[in-house]
Amino acid sequence: MALYEVANSIWKHQNLLRDIKDGLPYLALFLELVDSGAIALLRPWNELVRKSYLLASEQRIPAHGAAFIALSLRSGWRSRPSWSKQRGRHSRGSRAATSSLE
């Protein structure tokens, strides 16, 4: 789906915003990056969807965005985003969300 999101964004810039004349070169460049491996495509798996859903429910954020957070936690990236910090300390909710993902 992410490929279609990028294609849709390029289409929008060409056809609605009209800030580019021809979107095909942009799309071609993007697809070259995918083909070369510079952009890796990930297939969702059941556990990622489950963890994303739990995180989204606990943090009251969209599941789509929670998927990226769940992926970063799975890959070992432990830095907390700014929205999860409260006066220099982790908020109670962010600890709960992280614990459900580990």
C-alpha positions as CSV (number, residue, x, y, z in Angstrom):
1,M,0.0,0.0,0.0
2,A,2.9,2.4,0.7
3,L,3.8,2.3,-3.0
4,Y,0.3,3.5,-3.9
5,E,0.5,6.2,-1.2
6,V,3.6,7.6,-2.8
7,A,2.1,7.4,-6.3
8,N,-1.0,9.1,-5.1
9,S,1.0,11.9,-3.5
10,I,2.9,12.5,-6.8
11,W,-0.4,12.4,-8.7
12,K,-1.9,15.0,-6.3
13,H,1.1,17.3,-6.8
14,Q,0.7,17.1,-10.6
15,N,-3.1,17.1,-10.9
16,L,-4.5,19.0,-7.9
17,L,-1.8,21.2,-6.6
18,R,-0.2,21.7,-10.0
19,D,3.2,22.4,-8.6
20,I,4.9,19.8,-10.9
21,K,4.2,19.4,-14.6
22,D,4.9,15.7,-15.0
23,G,4.9,13.3,-12.1
24,L,6.2,10.3,-14.0
25,P,9.9,11.1,-13.6
26,Y,9.3,11.4,-9.8
27,L,7.5,8.1,-9.8
28,A,10.3,6.5,-11.9
29,L,12.9,7.7,-9.4
30,F,11.0,6.4,-6.5
31,L,10.6,3.0,-8.2
32,E,14.3,2.9,-9.0
33,L,15.0,3.4,-5.3
34,V,12.8,0.5,-4.5
35,D,14.3,-1.7,-7.1
36,S,17.8,-0.9,-6.0
37,G,17.1,-1.8,-2.4
38,A,17.6,1.7,-1.1
39,I,14.0,1.6,0.0
40,A,13.0,-1.7,1.6
41,L,9.5,-2.9,1.4
42,L,8.2,-4.7,4.4
43,R,5.3,-7.1,4.4
44,P,3.0,-6.8,7.5
45,W,2.8,-9.9,9.6
46,N,0.2,-10.8,12.2
47,E,2.2,-10.0,15.2
48,L,3.1,-6.5,13.9
49,V,-0.6,-5.8,13.2
50,R,-1.5,-7.0,16.7
51,K,1.2,-4.9,18.4
52,S,0.3,-1.9,16.4
53,Y,-3.4,-2.2,17.3
54,L,-2.5,-2.5,21.0
55,L,-0.2,0.5,20.9
56,A,-2.8,2.6,19.0
57,S,-5.5,1.6,21.5
58,E,-3.3,2.4,24.6
59,Q,-2.0,5.6,23.2
60,R,-5.1,6.7,21.4
61,I,-3.3,7.2,18.2
62,P,-4.1,5.9,14.7
63,A,-3.1,2.3,14.0
64,H,-1.3,3.4,10.8
65,G,1.1,5.6,12.8
66,A,1.4,3.0,15.6
67,A,2.7,0.5,13.0
68,F,5.8,2.6,12.5
69,I,6.4,2.9,16.2
70,A,6.0,-0.8,16.6
71,L,8.5,-1.5,13.8
72,S,11.0,0.9,15.4
73,L,10.6,-0.8,18.8
74,R,11.0,-4.3,17.2
75,S,14.2,-3.2,15.5
76,G,15.7,-2.1,18.8
77,W,15.3,1.6,18.5
78,R,14.5,2.7,22.1
79,S,14.6,6.5,21.9
80,R,11.2,7.8,22.9
81,P,9.4,10.3,20.6
82,S,8.8,13.7,22.0
83,W,5.1,13.1,22.4
84,S,5.8,10.4,24.9
85,K,7.8,12.6,27.2
86,Q,6.4,14.6,30.0
87,R,8.6,17.1,31.7
88,G,11.7,15.1,30.9
89,R,10.3,11.9,32.2
90,H,8.4,9.2,30.4
91,S,4.6,9.4,30.7
92,R,2.8,6.6,32.4
93,G,1.0,5.8,29.1
94,S,4.1,5.4,27.0
95,R,5.6,2.8,29.5
96,A,2.3,0.9,29.3
97,A,2.4,0.9,25.5
98,T,6.0,-0.2,25.4
99,S,5.5,-3.0,27.9
100,S,2.7,-4.5,25.7
101,L,5.1,-4.5,22.7
102,E,8.0,-6.3,24.4
